[in-house]
């Protein structure tokens, strides 16, 4: 459990590094395959963490309207992020909410009953990740890292430097 929590904290720091994007680019899509701009990607990561909160005994707790704006139904969902900056919360609001969501789920993971984590559940990837613990780890680490990798590629497309290189060693 501690390894999952430390990985969550690391991808959280990486998300902050990746959010260093000029305002003019904040909601600009990239080319095909990189349409998810910075504002949408951070909001989507936040919504995934919030969704996973239920699995560790918390209630969902996103600001009004964020669920509709940021959640998708997985690969094949034809919707693309809105390029209108006015449709999104500010960078500061997104980062504050990211901090709040990571803090609340990290605290819950520290104290939650771990017994159910070994139970099998039905979900999209139960063929290879069959337990509740697998699903929680996927959503808090793998799902977050996949989208942050997309954001890293989006940044590079827009000529921005590596955020990973700028992180403390």
N, C-alpha and C positions, 0 to 999 in steps of 0.2 A: 504494500500500500504506500509506503514511504517513497518508493521509486516512482510510482504513478504521480504522487503529489509533487515530487521534485521536477518531473518532466512537465507537469502542468505549469509550474512556476516558471520553468525555462521558456516554454512556448509563449507564455504571457509576456515575458521580457522581450522576446523576439517580435511579438506583435507590436509592442511599443516602438521598437527600432524601425520596423517596417512602416509605421504610420508617419514617419518623417517624409511627407510628400508635400510638394508645393500646392497651395490652395487651388491653383488653376488646373491641376491634374486630379484633384481629389475624387471627382466623379466622371472622369474621362475613360471610356472603355479602351481596351487595347484591341488588337486584331482578333480574328476568329480564333477561338480557344482561350483568349484572355479578356473576354468581355467583362468579367467581374472586376469592377474598379475598387479602389481602396475603401471607400465608404461602405459599399455593399459587403465586401469581404469581411471587414471587421464586424459589421452588424450580424452577418451570418454566423461567424464564429461565436459571437455573444449568444445568439439565439440557440445554438447547439449546446453550449454550456448550460444555459437556462433549462433547456429541454431535459438534459441529463440530471439536473438537480432533483427531479422527481424520483430518479432511481436511487438516490441516497437519502430519501426521506424529506426533502424540502418541497415547497410549493413553487410552481412556476411564478416568476416575478419579473417580467419584462415591462418596460414603459409602454404606455398605450400606443398602439399602432405598429410597434416594432415586429411583432410576430408576423403580421401580414406583409410587412415590407421586406423582411429578411429570411423568412423560412422558405425552403423549397422542398419539393417532394422527391428529391434525389435525381440521379442522372435521367435524362429524358424529359425533365420539366422544361417546357419550351420558353418560359418567361426569362427575360434578360433584365439586368438591373437598369433602373431608370437613370438616364444621364443628367437629369435636372438636379443640380445641387440642392435646390430648395426642398426636394422630396426627402432629404436625409437629415438626421441629427448632425450637429457640428462634430468636428474631430474631437474636441474636448469632451463633449457629451458621450461620444462613443468610447473614448478611452476611460472616462470615469465609470461608465457602465461595465466595461470589460474588467476593470479593477474590482468593482463591487461583486460581479458574478464570480470571478476567480477566487476572491477572498471568501465568499460565503460557501462555495462548494469545497474549497480546500479545508475550511474549518469543519464542514460536515464529514468529509472523508477522514479527518483525524479522529472523530468520535463516533462515527456510525457503526451499526452492527454489521460486521463483515460476513456473518454466516450466510445471508442470502446471495452473496456474490458468487458462490459456487453453484447456485441453482440454475438449471437450464431455463431458457426463456425463448419465446418465439419472436423473432425480429428478422429484418432483412438479411443479415449475414449469419444466421444461426447455424448454417452448415459448417462454417469454419470458425466462428466465434460464438459458441453455444451458450455461454453462461452470462449472467448479469454482470459479473466482474469483467468479462471480455467486452461487453457492450459499453460499460462505463469507461474502460481504458481506451477503447476505440474512439469514443466521442470526445473524451477530454485530451487525448494526446494525438492519435492518428488523424482524426477528422480535422482537428485544429491545424496540425502540421501540414496536412494536404492543402488546405486553403491558404495557409501562410506561404507555402511553396508557390502557389499560383500568384499570390500577391508579390512575391519576390521576382517572379518572371515578368509580371506586369510592370513592376518598377524598372526592371532592366530594359524592357521594351521602350519605356519612356525616357531612357537615358539616365536614370538615377543610379547612384552607386550601390554596391552591395551593403545591405543593412547588417548582414551577418558579420562582415568584416569590421564593422564599427562597434560591435558588441565587446564588452569587457572580457578579458581572458581570465 
